[in-house]
Amino acid sequence: MQADSWSPPSVLLTVDLVILTLREGRLCVLLVERGEDPFRGTRALPGGFLSHEGEGILDAAHRELREETSLTADCVHLEPLALYGDPGRDPRGRVVSMAHLAIAPSLPDPVAGTDAADAAWVPADSVLSGEVELAFDHRRIATDGIEQARTKLEFTALATAFCGETFTIVELQQVYEAVWGVEIDTRNFYRKVKAANGFIVPAGSSRKATGGRPARLYRAGPQAALFPPLIRPASSTTAENTGTEG
């Protein structure tokens, strides 16, 4: 093939967000109802195309996060998830998505963005099981995001991103139970958390408890990696959630 006969293919770039929070003790993911074609009326992850040619990918992710949740970079954990670019994943053409995982504690009820008809927090189990139909390949992206969060809870201090500035060990345990989808022995969990050097540190105050002694408060410690790690029980695996949607 002659070099001067080749031209680069037309590829569009989007950012998609797997936004996780705990609502009434359950792990939930933010979904929007698409207000336009394709997949009008179908639930999807929040996201969209770059707003202009000079917009950075991370800037676009923060913009979408701000538009969907009114959260800024200083009050949410945001990290890259993966790149999704299979041909045919979007009927509008060759579209590549740079997906991100976002986590924040106790997020409020969402307000739909400009191109969405509605927005709501949906239990993660309903997304993983396929009970809720998602547009494009968004179930695959959501599954990958939830699994990334579950795995990182084992080896990093990510669990504290689901908590407020200060929290009790019981509240931290509730994060693990909600994200992993299992019950955890309280004494065993306390021992493992205290053994992970620098995971959490005392906040120097306590919170009144109903019918018991005040609960000691903690805050996130200086260590990002957990040693020893907190290995999740085998029953919280997501082997059944490997399907994809088009």
C-alpha positions as CSV (number, residue, x, y, z in Angstrom):
1,M,0.0,0.0,0.0
2,Q,1.4,3.4,-1.0
3,A,2.1,5.6,2.0
4,D,0.2,8.6,0.4
5,S,-2.9,6.5,-0.1
6,W,-3.5,5.9,3.7
7,S,-5.5,8.3,5.8
8,P,-6.2,7.8,9.5
9,P,-9.7,6.4,10.5
10,S,-12.2,8.7,12.0
11,V,-12.4,8.0,15.8
12,L,-14.4,9.8,18.4
13,L,-13.5,9.9,22.1
14,T,-15.8,9.9,25.1
15,V,-15.3,9.6,28.8
16,D,-17.7,7.4,30.9
17,L,-17.9,7.4,34.7
18,V,-18.6,4.5,37.1
19,I,-19.6,6.6,40.1
20,L,-20.0,4.6,43.3
21,T,-21.4,5.5,46.8
22,L,-23.1,3.8,49.7
23,R,-26.9,4.5,50.1
24,E,-28.6,3.1,53.2
25,G,-25.8,0.5,53.5
26,R,-25.9,-0.6,49.9
27,L,-23.3,-0.2,47.2
28,C,-25.0,1.9,44.4
29,V,-23.9,3.1,41.0
30,L,-25.2,6.3,39.3
31,L,-27.1,5.7,36.1
32,V,-28.8,8.2,33.8
33,E,-31.7,7.7,31.4
34,R,-30.7,8.6,27.9
35,G,-32.8,11.4,26.5
36,E,-31.7,11.0,22.9
37,D,-30.7,8.4,20.4
38,P,-29.1,5.9,20.3
39,F,-30.7,4.0,23.1
40,R,-33.2,6.7,24.0
41,G,-34.9,5.8,27.3
42,T,-32.3,3.2,28.3
43,R,-30.2,3.5,31.4
44,A,-26.5,4.3,30.9
45,L,-23.4,5.4,32.8
46,P,-22.9,9.2,32.9
47,G,-20.4,10.5,30.4
48,G,-20.1,12.1,27.0
49,F,-17.8,13.3,24.2
50,L,-15.0,15.8,24.8
51,S,-16.5,19.3,24.8
52,H,-13.8,20.6,22.4
53,E,-10.6,19.5,20.7
54,G,-8.3,21.0,23.3
55,E,-10.0,19.4,26.4
56,G,-7.9,16.9,28.2
57,I,-9.3,13.5,29.1
58,L,-9.0,14.0,32.8
59,D,-10.5,17.4,32.5
60,A,-13.4,15.9,30.6
61,A,-13.9,13.3,33.4
62,H,-13.9,16.0,36.1
63,R,-16.4,18.1,34.0
64,E,-18.8,15.1,33.6
65,L,-18.5,14.4,37.3
66,R,-19.2,18.0,38.2
67,E,-22.2,18.1,35.8
68,E,-23.7,14.9,37.1
69,T,-23.0,15.2,40.9
70,S,-21.8,18.8,41.5
71,L,-18.7,17.3,43.0
72,T,-15.2,18.8,42.5
73,A,-11.8,17.1,42.4
74,D,-11.1,17.9,46.0
75,C,-14.0,15.9,47.5
76,V,-14.1,12.8,45.3
77,H,-11.7,9.9,44.5
78,L,-11.3,9.7,40.7
79,E,-9.0,7.2,39.0
80,P,-8.7,5.7,35.5
81,L,-10.5,2.5,34.9
82,A,-9.8,1.2,31.4
83,L,-10.1,2.0,27.7
84,Y,-13.0,0.5,25.7
85,G,-12.8,0.6,21.9
86,D,-14.3,-2.5,20.4
87,P,-15.6,-1.9,16.9
88,G,-19.4,-1.7,16.9
89,R,-19.7,-0.8,20.6
90,D,-21.5,2.5,19.5
91,P,-23.9,2.7,16.5
92,R,-22.8,6.3,15.8
93,G,-19.4,5.2,14.5
94,R,-16.0,4.2,15.9
95,V,-16.1,5.6,19.4
96,V,-13.5,4.9,22.1
97,S,-14.3,5.5,25.7
98,M,-11.8,6.3,28.5
99,A,-13.7,5.1,31.6
100,H,-13.0,6.3,35.1
101,L,-14.0,5.1,38.5
102,A,-15.3,7.8,41.0
103,I,-16.0,7.2,44.7
104,A,-17.4,9.6,47.3
105,P,-19.3,9.1,50.6
106,S,-23.1,9.5,50.9
107,L,-23.7,11.3,47.7
108,P,-27.1,13.1,47.4
109,D,-29.9,12.4,44.9
110,P,-28.6,13.2,41.4
111,V,-30.0,15.7,39.0
112,A,-30.1,14.7,35.3
113,G,-27.7,16.5,33.0
114,T,-28.5,18.3,29.8
115,D,-28.7,15.2,27.6
116,A,-30.3,12.9,30.1
117,A,-34.0,12.4,30.9
118,D,-33.4,11.2,34.4
119,A,-30.7,10.1,36.8
120,A,-30.8,7.8,39.8
121,W,-28.8,5.7,42.2
122,V,-29.2,2.0,41.4
123,P,-28.1,-0.9,43.6
124,A,-24.9,-2.4,42.1
125,D,-26.4,-5.9,42.4
126,S,-29.1,-4.9,39.9
127,V,-26.5,-3.7,37.4
128,L,-24.3,-6.7,37.8
129,S,-27.1,-9.3,37.4
130,G,-28.4,-7.7,34.3
131,E,-31.7,-6.8,36.0
132,V,-31.2,-3.3,34.8
133,E,-30.6,-3.0,31.0
134,L,-27.8,-0.7,30.1
135,A,-26.9,1.0,26.8
136,F,-23.8,0.3,24.7
137,D,-21.3,-1.9,26.6
138,H,-21.9,0.0,29.9
139,R,-22.7,-3.2,31.9
140,R,-19.2,-4.4,31.1
141,I,-17.7,-1.1,32.1
142,A,-19.8,-0.9,35.3
143,T,-18.8,-4.5,36.2
144,D,-15.1,-3.7,35.6
145,G,-15.4,-0.6,37.8
146,I,-17.1,-2.4,40.7
147,E,-14.6,-5.3,40.5
148,Q,-11.7,-2.7,40.5
149,A,-13.2,-1.2,43.7
150,R,-13.6,-4.6,45.3
151,T,-10.1,-5.7,44.5
152,K,-8.5,-2.4,45.6
153,L,-10.3,-2.7,49.0
154,E,-8.1,-5.7,49.6
155,F,-4.7,-4.1,48.9
156,T,-5.2,-0.3,49.2
157,A,-6.9,2.2,51.5
158,L,-9.6,2.9,49.0
159,A,-12.3,2.0,51.5
160,T,-11.8,5.3,53.3
161,A,-13.0,7.1,50.1
162,F,-16.5,5.8,50.9
163,C,-16.3,7.3,54.4
164,G,-16.5,10.9,55.6
165,E,-13.5,12.8,57.0
166,T,-13.9,10.8,60.3
167,F,-15.5,7.4,60.8
168,T,-15.7,4.5,63.2
169,I,-14.3,1.1,62.6
170,V,-17.9,-0.2,62.4
171,E,-18.6,2.2,59.6
172,L,-15.5,1.1,57.8
173,Q,-16.6,-2.5,58.2
174,Q,-19.9,-1.6,56.7
175,V,-18.1,-0.3,53.6
176,Y,-16.3,-3.6,53.1
177,E,-19.5,-5.5,53.6
178,A,-21.5,-3.4,51.2
179,V,-18.8,-3.4,48.5
180,W,-17.9,-7.0,48.8
181,G,-21.4,-8.2,49.4
182,V,-20.6,-10.3,52.4
183,E,-20.9,-10.3,56.2
184,I,-17.6,-9.9,58.1
185,D,-16.8,-11.1,61.6
186,T,-16.4,-7.9,63.7
187,R,-13.5,-9.0,65.9
188,N,-11.6,-10.4,63.0
189,F,-12.0,-7.3,61.0
190,Y,-11.0,-5.0,63.9
191,R,-7.8,-7.1,64.4
192,K,-6.9,-6.9,60.7
193,V,-7.6,-3.2,60.3
194,K,-5.4,-2.4,63.4
195,A,-2.7,-4.7,62.0
196,A,-2.5,-2.7,58.7
197,N,0.1,-0.1,59.6
198,G,-0.9,3.4,58.6
199,F,-4.3,2.4,57.2
200,I,-6.3,4.5,59.7
201,V,-5.2,6.8,62.5
202,P,-7.1,8.0,65.6
203,A,-9.0,11.3,65.0
204,G,-8.7,12.2,68.7
205,S,-12.4,12.2,69.4
206,S,-15.4,9.9,69.9
207,R,-19.0,9.8,68.7
208,K,-21.9,9.1,71.0
209,A,-23.5,5.7,70.5
210,T,-27.0,4.7,71.3
211,G,-27.1,2.4,74.3
212,G,-23.4,1.9,74.5
213,R,-20.0,3.5,75.1
214,P,-18.9,6.3,72.7
215,A,-17.3,5.0,69.5
216,R,-13.7,6.1,68.8
217,L,-13.3,8.1,65.5
218,Y,-10.6,7.6,62.9
219,R,-9.5,9.2,59.7
220,A,-7.6,7.9,56.7
221,G,-3.9,7.2,57.5
222,P,-0.8,8.0,55.5
223,Q,-0.4,4.6,53.8
224,A,-2.1,4.0,50.4
225,A,-1.2,0.3,50.3
226,L,-2.4,-2.2,52.9
227,F,0.1,-4.5,54.5
228,P,-0.9,-7.0,55.4
229,P,-3.8,-6.9,52.9
230,L,-7.4,-7.6,53.8
231,I,-8.3,-10.5,51.6
232,R,-12.0,-10.7,50.7
233,P,-14.0,-13.9,51.2
234,A,-14.4,-16.1,48.1
235,S,-18.1,-15.7,48.2
236,S,-17.9,-12.1,47.0
237,T,-16.4,-12.9,43.6
238,T,-18.2,-11.7,40.5
239,A,-17.7,-14.6,38.1
240,E,-21.3,-14.4,37.0
241,N,-20.9,-10.8,35.9
242,T,-18.7,-11.2,32.9
243,G,-21.3,-10.6,30.2
244,T,-21.3,-7.6,27.8
245,E,-23.9,-5.5,26.2
246,G,-23.9,-3.9,22.8
